[in-house]
Amino acid sequence: MPGQYSSGGKARLGRITKSGDAYLRSLLVQGARSTVQAALKKAPDKLNRMQQWIIRLLGRVGYHK
């Protein structure tokens, strides 16, 4: 669940904390890593827009984030 830092009527959500459901969080991480692996296995000219975004994101922040 993201932390909230609101001011002046504008809601700003922070990072996701570890106070939520650990099982659900682990399933989300497993699904995301599966999606990354599927994008990495495809040929670069066969990637759709989301897979292209995943590859660019992976280059910027790394696999474990």
C-alpha positions as CSV (number, residue, x, y, z in Angstrom):
1,M,0.0,0.0,0.0
2,P,1.6,3.3,-1.0
3,G,2.3,6.0,1.6
4,Q,0.4,9.3,1.1
5,Y,2.0,12.7,1.3
6,S,-0.8,15.1,0.6
7,S,-0.7,18.9,0.6
8,G,-2.9,21.6,-0.7
9,G,-5.6,19.3,-1.9
10,K,-3.3,17.3,-4.1
11,A,-2.8,13.7,-3.2
12,R,0.7,12.4,-3.8
13,L,1.3,8.7,-3.4
14,G,4.7,7.5,-2.3
15,R,6.4,4.1,-2.7
16,I,4.7,0.8,-2.0
17,T,5.5,-0.3,1.6
18,K,5.9,-3.8,2.9
19,S,2.8,-3.3,5.2
20,G,0.5,-5.0,2.7
21,D,-0.2,-8.6,1.9
22,A,3.2,-10.4,1.5
23,Y,1.7,-13.2,-0.6
24,L,0.1,-10.8,-3.1
25,R,3.3,-8.7,-3.3
26,S,5.3,-11.9,-4.1
27,L,2.8,-12.9,-6.8
28,L,3.1,-9.4,-8.4
29,V,6.9,-9.6,-8.3
30,Q,6.9,-13.1,-9.8
31,G,4.5,-11.9,-12.6
32,A,6.6,-8.9,-13.4
33,R,9.8,-11.0,-13.6
34,S,8.0,-13.5,-15.8
35,T,7.0,-10.6,-18.1
36,V,10.6,-9.3,-18.2
37,Q,11.9,-12.8,-19.1
38,A,9.4,-13.2,-21.9
39,A,10.4,-9.8,-23.3
40,L,14.1,-10.7,-23.2
41,K,13.6,-14.0,-25.1
42,K,11.8,-12.3,-28.0
43,A,13.7,-11.0,-31.1
44,P,14.2,-7.2,-30.9
45,D,12.2,-6.6,-34.1
46,K,9.2,-8.6,-32.8
47,L,8.6,-6.7,-29.5
48,N,5.4,-4.8,-28.9
49,R,5.3,-1.4,-27.3
50,M,5.0,-2.6,-23.8
51,Q,7.9,-5.1,-24.2
52,Q,10.0,-2.3,-25.7
53,W,9.2,-0.2,-22.6
54,I,10.1,-3.1,-20.3
55,I,13.5,-3.5,-22.0
56,R,14.3,0.3,-21.7
57,L,13.2,0.2,-18.1
58,L,15.4,-2.8,-17.4
59,G,18.4,-0.9,-18.9
60,R,17.8,2.1,-16.6
61,V,16.9,0.5,-13.2
62,G,18.1,-3.1,-13.3
63,Y,16.4,-6.4,-12.9
64,H,15.8,-6.5,-9.2
65,K,13.9,-3.2,-8.9
